[in-house]
Amino acid sequence: MKRKNYIYILFGLLAFTLTACEDYLDKLPDDRASLNTEEKISSFITSAYGTRNPAFICEYSGDNFSFNGKTYTAQVNQEALWKWEDVPTEGNDDPRSQWNNYYGAIGAANAALEAIADMGNPASLNGQRAEALLCRAWSMFRLANIFCMAYNPEKDEEYLGLPYPKVAGETVEERGTMKELYENIDADIEEALPLIDEDHIKVPKYHFNRKASYAFAARFNLYYMKWEKAIQYATEAIGADPRAVLRDWTEYVPLGSAAIADAYVNSALACNLMLHPAYSLMGRASWSSIYRRYGHSSKSYGYETFGAIAPWTRPAGGSTSASYNSLYKAQKLYGSSPNYRFPSVTEFFEYTDKTGGTGFAHIVDAVFTTDETLLVRIEAEIMMKQYDNAVRDMNYWAGSHCNPSSSYFPTFTVESINEFMESRPYAPTYAESNKDKSLRKVLHPQGFTVESGTQENMIELLLHMRRLETLLQGLRFQDLKRYGIEFAHEIPDEDPLIFEAGDLRGAIQIPNDVVNAGMEPNPRKTASASQE
């Protein structure tokens, strides 16, 4: 797809979504009354997709970035997230905007569901009903990943959930529990899957098409610890043998940064199951000088991500040179020491006034891909101790992501994974020097167990694969929370801040105005409790 046409589609979808959502909030009774035909309902459901993205929040809260020194500039929200403090700003990437936008999208989904019910839930609207249910579940899942702890069956009635509105125009004031929240998301997904019908969708890759729906179901069930369902749904999305639909990384080898940015989110690619356009500065933050105090620096990529010693690098690691690393993605990093990036999450700027240089910054996030869904299946297979299946799938991933002509092209076996992982030291929570860093982390799984030996070794490798696959998309923070991986954030002139296993700061604080209206805030460790 040519960039010009692609951008028109992107901005058209964003403009429609924002306008429809704002109209819905401002004129709810009129809009609901006007949803009286199948065509109107199909069009309206577009407004049930949020136009925000949590990647900025999650990346600066996680461990993909490093402190580059106080001589570099940082933004207010970036500083607050780095210190796991309440965010005082209200931009598109900030918690308040995420909260309002996704709850607005849920309101639109509920209005569509109500209109379908008023028409008697005809079979001809099964596809629209499925899409509205999935949009509601997806918005709640995204909100949960920002504002809640990782799901933990041992604490699911202790941890706070979120209000889950199901009736158009009605407000839910109680947060409930994580148990109730996940049960509600699960119910919406399970009701939707048998009803999926793509006939009403005009631009499938920007909607919950069938494959994207099953990829979402797979990821949710992975977080829900329903391993068998995660495997089943992932396979529905990508097939038993997904090699033909994985991303072809060789296509990016001759391309420059701008061309890769366009090509990566091409809706014609089989690997892109669902694309999500959003108002966000995440693309800019990955390279701009005004964000460089914290970034994916040489310390990050050289020793934590792409250049970390791994089965696809030279034994010494520490370099992304083509001579020492078979990973295609490692060869296409752009930037400089404070901020290196692969252009998978890139800014597309929409000018409202070219003369004045003003407009809106957008990103397009490949929220569901065959490659990431394969990693979901691998993790679930490891948890089910289906090690042969997991190794098979790891080799599928390596076959697509690594250059077979490289001296460091990996071929995985259970034995080779165990041998490699047990040769690596565990990384300390705070590494005082780069030589102490390692992809092997101490795991404190939240609500489940990982056996030492093969299971742990394979999980460690899987988590590193996902870290590289989803850099700048925010998913790493969910893995840190789920597996209780402890890490540190350096800050100027002070001791580093430590993120602990089960850290309550993993649930980003809900917006102040919501708290002031009476909703229970996320708890924080008290000073006395921290000294116990």
matplotlib code that plots the C-alpha trace (Angstrom):
import matplotlib.pyplot as plt

x = [0.0, 1.3, 2.0, -0.3, -3.3, -2.4, -2.2, -5.6, -7.1, -5.4, -6.4, -9.9, -10.4, -8.9, -11.1, -14.2, -13.4, -12.7, -15.7, -18.1, -16.9, -17.2, -20.6, -21.6, -20.6, -22.3, -25.5, -26.0, -29.8, -30.0, -27.2, -28.7, -32.1, -30.6, -29.0, -31.9, -30.4, -27.7, -25.6, -25.7, -24.8, -21.9, -20.6, -21.1, -19.1, -16.0, -16.3, -15.9, -12.2, -10.2, -7.9, -5.2, -2.3, -0.7, 2.7, 4.2, 3.0, 4.2, 7.6, 8.7, 7.5, 9.4, 13.0, 13.5, 15.0, 18.0, 19.0, 21.2, 22.3, 20.7, 22.3, 19.6, 16.1, 13.0, 9.3, 7.1, 5.1, 8.2, 9.8, 6.7, 6.4, 10.1, 9.7, 6.4, 4.7, 1.3, 1.3, 0.2, -0.2, -3.2, -1.8, -2.9, -0.3, -1.2, -3.4, -6.4, -6.6, -6.3, -9.1, -11.5, -10.9, -11.3, -14.4, -15.8, -15.1, -16.9, -19.9, -20.0, -19.8, -22.7, -24.8, -24.3, -25.2, -28.3, -29.3, -28.8, -30.9, -33.7, -33.8, -34.2, -30.6, -31.1, -28.6, -27.8, -26.2, -24.2, -20.9, -21.6, -22.6, -19.4, -17.3, -19.0, -18.4, -14.8, -14.3, -15.7, -13.5, -10.4, -10.9, -11.3, -8.3, -6.2, -7.4, -6.7, -3.1, -2.6, -4.5, -4.5, -2.1, -1.3, -4.1, -3.2, -5.7, -4.3, -5.2, -7.9, -10.5, -8.0, -6.8, -9.0, -10.7, -12.3, -15.9, -17.3, -20.2, -22.6, -25.6, -25.6, -25.9, -25.5, -22.4, -20.8, -19.2, -17.7, -14.4, -15.0, -12.3, -9.8, -11.7, -14.9, -13.0, -11.4, -14.7, -16.4, -13.7, -13.8, -17.6, -17.6, -14.8, -16.5, -19.9, -18.3, -16.1, -18.9, -20.6, -17.7, -18.6, -16.4, -19.0, -19.8, -16.2, -14.8, -11.2, -10.6, -7.1, -8.4, -11.1, -11.6, -11.5, -11.6, -7.8, -7.3, -10.2, -8.6, -5.2, -6.8, -8.5, -5.2, -3.3, -6.1, -6.2, -2.4, -2.7, -5.7, -3.5, -5.8, -3.0, -5.0, -7.3, -4.3, -2.8, -6.2, -7.0, -3.5, -3.6, -7.0, -5.3, -2.1, -2.5, -0.6, 2.4, 2.5, 5.8, 4.0, 2.3, 5.2, 6.8, 9.3, 12.2, 14.4, 12.1, 13.4, 17.1, 17.5, 15.1, 15.8, 14.0, 11.0, 10.4, 10.5, 8.0, 5.5, 6.2, 5.9, 2.3, 1.2, -2.3, -1.7, 0.8, -0.5, 1.6, -0.4, -3.6, -4.9, -3.6, -4.5, -4.1, -3.8, -3.0, 0.4, 3.9, 5.4, 6.9, 8.5, 9.7, 11.8, 14.1, 13.5, 16.1, 13.6, 13.0, 16.6, 17.2, 15.6, 15.7, 16.6, 20.3, 23.5, 23.3, 19.9, 20.3, 23.9, 23.4, 19.7, 17.9, 19.3, 23.0, 22.5, 24.3, 21.7, 21.5, 21.6, 24.7, 28.4, 29.3, 30.7, 27.6, 27.6, 27.4, 24.7, 27.2, 26.1, 29.2, 28.1, 24.3, 22.0, 18.8, 17.5, 16.0, 19.3, 20.8, 18.2, 18.5, 18.4, 19.4, 22.4, 23.7, 20.8, 18.0, 18.2, 15.1, 13.7, 11.0, 8.1, 6.3, 6.8, 5.1, 2.8, 2.0, -1.3, -1.0, -3.9, -1.9, 1.2, 2.3, 2.1, 3.5, 0.7, -1.4, -1.7, 0.9, -0.3, 1.2, 0.0, 0.5, 0.5, -1.4, -1.9, 0.6, 1.2, 4.7, 3.6, 0.7, 3.2, 5.1, 1.8, 1.4, 5.0, 4.6, 1.4, 3.1, 6.0, 3.6, 1.8, 5.2, 4.7, 8.4, 8.7, 5.9, 7.5, 10.9, 9.2, 7.6, 10.8, 12.5, 9.6, 10.3, 14.1, 13.7, 11.8, 13.7, 17.3, 19.6, 20.2, 23.6, 24.9, 27.4, 25.1, 21.8, 20.2, 18.6, 16.8, 16.5, 15.5, 19.2, 20.6, 18.3, 19.2, 22.9, 22.8, 20.6, 22.5, 25.7, 24.3, 24.3, 21.1, 21.1, 21.0, 18.1, 20.4, 23.4, 26.2, 28.1, 27.1, 29.0, 26.6, 23.6, 22.0, 18.8, 18.4, 16.2, 15.2, 11.5, 8.8, 5.7, 2.5, -0.1, 1.6, 4.8, 7.7, 9.8, 13.6, 15.4, 13.8, 10.6, 12.4, 15.1, 12.5, 10.4, 13.5, 14.2, 10.6, 10.4, 13.5, 12.0, 8.9, 10.9, 12.6, 9.5, 7.4, 9.8, 8.1, 4.6, 4.5, 4.0, 7.2, 5.8, 3.0, 5.6, 7.5, 4.4, 3.2, 6.6, 7.5, 10.8, 12.6, 14.5, 15.9, 15.4, 18.4, 17.6, 19.9, 21.9, 19.9, 19.9, 18.2, 14.5, 13.6, 10.5, 9.8, 7.9, 4.2, 5.0, 1.7, 3.1, 2.6, -1.0, -0.7, -2.8, -6.2, -6.9, -7.2, -10.6, -11.9, -10.5, -11.9, -15.3, -15.2, -13.6, -11.2, -7.6, -5.0, -3.2, 0.4, 2.9, 3.0, 6.3, 5.8, 5.0, 8.1, 10.2, 8.8]
y = [0.0, 3.4, 5.8, 8.5, 6.2, 4.6, 8.0, 9.0, 5.9, 6.4, 10.0, 9.3, 6.6, 8.8, 11.7, 9.6, 7.9, 11.1, 12.9, 10.0, 9.5, 13.2, 13.4, 10.3, 11.9, 15.2, 13.9, 10.5, 10.3, 11.6, 9.3, 6.2, 7.0, 7.3, 3.9, 2.3, 0.5, -2.1, 0.3, 3.0, 0.5, -0.8, 2.8, 3.7, 0.8, 2.5, 4.9, 2.0, 1.8, 4.1, 6.6, 6.5, 4.1, 3.1, 2.5, 5.7, 5.0, 1.4, 2.0, 4.7, 2.6, -0.5, -1.6, -1.1, 2.4, 3.7, 6.9, 8.9, 11.7, 14.9, 17.0, 15.6, 17.0, 15.1, 15.9, 16.2, 13.1, 11.2, 12.1, 11.1, 7.8, 7.0, 7.6, 5.7, 8.9, 10.3, 12.0, 15.7, 16.4, 15.6, 15.0, 12.2, 9.8, 10.5, 8.4, 10.9, 10.9, 7.1, 6.7, 9.2, 8.0, 4.3, 4.7, 6.9, 4.0, 1.6, 3.9, 3.8, -0.1, -0.2, 2.2, -0.2, -3.2, -1.5, -0.6, -4.2, -5.5, -3.0, -4.5, -7.9, -9.2, -10.4, -12.9, -10.4, -8.3, -11.1, -9.7, -6.2, -7.5, -9.5, -6.5, -4.3, -6.9, -7.3, -3.5, -3.3, -6.1, -4.7, -1.2, -2.8, -5.0, -2.0, 0.0, -3.0, -3.2, 0.4, 0.9, -2.5, -5.1, -8.1, -10.7, -13.0, -15.8, -15.7, -12.1, -11.5, -10.7, -8.4, -6.4, -3.6, -4.0, -1.2, -0.1, -2.2, -0.4, -2.6, -0.4, 2.6, 5.9, 4.3, 5.0, 2.3, 3.9, 0.8, -0.6, -4.1, -6.7, -8.0, -11.3, -9.5, -7.5, -10.5, -12.5, -9.7, -9.4, -13.2, -13.3, -10.6, -12.4, -15.8, -14.5, -12.7, -15.4, -17.6, -14.6, -13.2, -12.2, -9.9, -9.1, -5.7, -4.6, -2.3, -2.0, -5.4, -4.7, -1.7, -3.8, -7.0, -9.3, -13.0, -13.6, -10.4, -11.5, -14.8, -13.2, -10.9, -13.9, -15.7, -12.8, -12.3, -16.0, -16.0, -13.2, -15.1, -18.2, -20.3, -21.9, -24.4, -21.7, -19.4, -22.2, -23.0, -19.4, -18.5, -21.5, -20.2, -16.9, -18.0, -21.7, -24.7, -23.9, -20.1, -19.8, -18.5, -15.7, -14.5, -11.1, -11.3, -9.5, -9.7, -7.1, -4.4, -5.1, -2.7, 0.0, 3.1, 4.3, 6.1, 3.2, 0.7, 2.8, 2.7, -1.0, -2.2, -1.2, -2.1, -3.5, -5.9, -7.9, -11.2, -10.8, -7.6, -8.9, -5.6, -2.0, 0.6, 4.3, 6.7, 10.2, 9.8, 11.2, 7.7, 7.8, 11.2, 10.3, 7.4, 9.9, 13.5, 15.4, 16.7, 13.2, 12.0, 11.9, 8.4, 6.3, 3.1, 4.0, 2.2, 0.8, -0.6, -2.1, -3.2, -5.2, -5.6, -5.9, -6.4, -6.6, -8.7, -12.1, -14.4, -17.6, -15.4, -13.3, -14.0, -15.4, -12.0, -10.0, -6.3, -5.4, -5.1, -5.5, -7.8, -9.8, -10.7, -10.8, -12.8, -10.9, -8.8, -6.2, -5.6, -4.5, -1.8, 0.4, 4.2, 7.0, 7.8, 6.8, 8.2, 6.8, 3.9, 2.6, 0.2, 2.2, 0.0, 2.7, 5.9, 9.3, 10.2, 13.9, 15.4, 19.1, 21.4, 24.4, 23.8, 27.4, 27.5, 23.9, 22.8, 19.6, 16.2, 13.5, 10.0, 6.5, 3.3, 0.3, -3.2, -4.3, -7.9, -9.7, -13.3, -13.0, -11.8, -14.3, -17.1, -15.9, -16.1, -19.7, -20.5, -19.2, -21.2, -24.3, -23.9, -23.5, -26.7, -28.4, -29.0, -28.4, -30.1, -27.9, -24.8, -25.6, -26.1, -22.7, -21.0, -22.3, -20.9, -17.5, -17.7, -18.8, -15.6, -13.2, -14.3, -14.4, -18.1, -17.2, -15.8, -17.8, -17.1, -18.4, -20.4, -23.8, -24.5, -27.8, -28.2, -29.1, -26.1, -23.7, -25.2, -25.1, -21.5, -20.2, -22.0, -20.4, -17.0, -15.3, -13.9, -10.2, -8.2, -5.9, -2.9, -3.6, -1.2, -2.0, -3.2, -6.5, -7.4, -7.3, -10.4, -11.5, -14.0, -12.5, -13.7, -14.5, -14.1, -15.2, -13.5, -16.2, -19.1, -21.2, -21.7, -24.8, -24.4, -26.0, -26.5, -24.6, -21.6, -21.6, -21.6, -18.9, -16.7, -17.0, -16.5, -13.3, -12.0, -12.8, -10.8, -7.9, -7.6, -8.2, -5.6, -2.8, 0.6, -1.1, -1.3, -5.1, -5.5, -3.8, -6.4, -9.2, -7.4, -7.3, -10.8, -12.4, -10.2, -9.2, -6.6, -3.8, -0.3, 3.2, 5.5, 9.1, 12.2, 12.5, 9.9, 6.2, 4.2, 3.5, -0.2, -1.8, -4.9, -8.1, -7.3, -3.6, -1.7, 1.0, -1.4, -0.2, 3.4, 5.8, 6.5, 10.2, 12.8, 14.0, 10.5, 10.0, 13.4, 12.3, 9.5, 6.5, 4.4, 5.2, 2.5, 1.8, 2.7, 1.3, 3.5, 4.7, 2.5, -0.5, 0.0, -0.2, -3.5]
z = [0.0, -0.9, 2.0, 0.6, 0.6, 3.9, 5.6, 4.3, 5.7, 9.0, 9.5, 8.3, 10.9, 13.6, 12.7, 12.5, 15.8, 17.7, 16.3, 16.8, 20.4, 21.3, 19.7, 21.6, 24.9, 24.1, 22.4, 23.9, 23.7, 20.1, 18.9, 20.5, 19.0, 15.6, 15.7, 14.0, 10.9, 10.5, 8.4, 11.1, 13.8, 11.7, 11.2, 14.8, 16.2, 14.8, 17.7, 20.1, 19.4, 21.7, 20.2, 22.9, 23.5, 26.8, 25.4, 26.7, 30.2, 30.2, 28.5, 30.9, 33.8, 32.7, 32.2, 28.4, 29.0, 30.9, 32.6, 30.3, 32.6, 34.0, 31.3, 29.0, 28.9, 30.2, 30.1, 33.2, 32.5, 31.6, 34.9, 36.9, 35.2, 35.6, 39.4, 39.5, 40.8, 40.0, 36.6, 36.9, 33.1, 31.0, 27.5, 25.1, 26.6, 30.2, 32.6, 32.6, 28.9, 28.7, 31.3, 29.6, 26.1, 26.8, 28.9, 26.1, 23.7, 26.1, 26.2, 22.4, 22.5, 25.0, 22.8, 19.8, 21.9, 23.2, 19.6, 18.5, 21.4, 20.6, 17.1, 18.6, 18.3, 14.7, 13.3, 10.6, 13.3, 15.0, 13.6, 14.9, 18.3, 18.4, 17.5, 20.1, 22.8, 21.8, 21.8, 25.3, 26.5, 24.8, 26.3, 29.8, 29.2, 28.2, 31.2, 33.5, 32.2, 33.1, 36.3, 37.9, 39.3, 37.2, 37.6, 40.5, 41.4, 45.0, 45.4, 42.8, 45.5, 47.2, 44.3, 43.0, 39.6, 37.6, 36.9, 34.1, 32.5, 30.5, 30.1, 27.8, 29.7, 33.1, 35.3, 37.5, 40.5, 42.2, 41.2, 42.3, 42.4, 39.8, 40.0, 38.8, 36.2, 34.6, 34.7, 32.9, 30.2, 29.8, 29.5, 26.7, 24.8, 25.1, 24.0, 21.0, 19.5, 18.1, 16.6, 14.7, 11.1, 9.0, 6.3, 7.8, 8.2, 5.4, 6.6, 8.4, 9.7, 11.8, 13.4, 15.3, 12.3, 13.1, 13.4, 15.6, 17.8, 18.5, 19.0, 21.7, 23.3, 23.4, 25.1, 27.6, 28.5, 28.9, 31.5, 33.0, 33.3, 31.2, 29.3, 27.2, 26.0, 25.2, 23.0, 21.3, 20.5, 19.4, 17.0, 15.7, 14.9, 13.3, 12.4, 13.6, 11.4, 11.0, 9.1, 6.0, 7.9, 10.1, 9.4, 6.6, 8.1, 5.0, 3.4, 5.8, 5.1, 2.1, 3.5, 5.4, 8.6, 6.9, 4.5, 7.3, 9.3, 6.4, 5.6, 9.2, 9.6, 6.0, 6.4, 3.4, 5.4, 6.7, 9.9, 10.9, 12.4, 13.8, 13.6, 16.1, 15.2, 18.2, 19.2, 20.9, 21.2, 21.7, 18.2, 18.9, 22.4, 20.9, 19.2, 20.2, 22.1, 24.6, 25.9, 26.1, 29.8, 29.8, 26.7, 24.9, 25.0, 24.3, 27.8, 27.1, 23.6, 24.1, 27.2, 27.9, 24.6, 21.1, 22.0, 25.1, 25.0, 23.6, 21.5, 18.3, 19.3, 19.6, 23.1, 24.2, 23.2, 23.7, 20.0, 17.3, 14.5, 11.7, 12.3, 15.8, 15.8, 13.5, 14.6, 11.6, 13.9, 15.6, 12.3, 11.7, 14.7, 14.2, 16.4, 18.7, 22.1, 24.2, 22.1, 19.6, 18.0, 15.4, 13.6, 14.4, 16.4, 14.4, 14.4, 11.5, 11.8, 10.7, 10.0, 10.7, 9.9, 7.8, 7.9, 11.7, 12.0, 14.2, 14.1, 15.7, 16.4, 15.6, 15.8, 14.3, 16.7, 15.3, 18.5, 17.3, 15.0, 14.1, 15.6, 19.0, 19.1, 18.4, 21.5, 23.5, 22.4, 23.3, 26.8, 27.3, 26.0, 28.4, 31.3, 30.2, 30.0, 26.3, 25.7, 22.3, 21.0, 22.5, 21.0, 17.6, 17.9, 19.1, 16.0, 13.8, 15.5, 15.0, 11.4, 10.6, 12.8, 12.3, 9.3, 8.4, 6.8, 10.0, 12.1, 15.0, 13.6, 16.4, 16.3, 19.5, 21.4, 25.0, 25.7, 23.9, 25.8, 29.1, 28.3, 27.2, 30.0, 32.7, 31.4, 32.1, 35.5, 37.0, 36.6, 39.9, 40.5, 40.1, 37.9, 38.8, 35.6, 32.2, 32.6, 35.4, 33.0, 31.7, 30.0, 32.8, 35.5, 39.0, 38.6, 41.3, 39.4, 40.7, 41.4, 39.6, 39.7, 37.4, 38.1, 38.2, 35.3, 31.9, 32.5, 34.0, 31.3, 28.5, 30.1, 30.5, 26.8, 25.8, 27.9, 26.2, 22.8, 23.6, 25.0, 21.6, 19.6, 21.3, 22.2, 22.3, 22.5, 26.3, 26.7, 28.6, 31.6, 31.8, 31.8, 34.6, 36.6, 35.9, 36.6, 39.5, 37.9, 40.1, 38.4, 39.1, 37.8, 38.2, 39.0, 39.3, 42.5, 44.5, 45.1, 42.4, 42.8, 43.0, 41.5, 43.6, 42.9, 43.4, 43.6, 44.1, 41.9, 39.0, 39.1, 37.8, 39.9, 38.6, 37.7, 40.5, 39.4, 39.5, 43.0, 44.1, 42.8, 45.3, 43.6, 45.6, 44.6, 44.0, 47.3, 47.8, 50.4, 53.4, 55.0, 58.0, 55.8, 53.7, 56.9, 58.1]

ax = plt.figure().add_subplot(projection="3d")
ax.plot(x, y, z, "-o")
ax.set_aspect("equal")
plt.show()
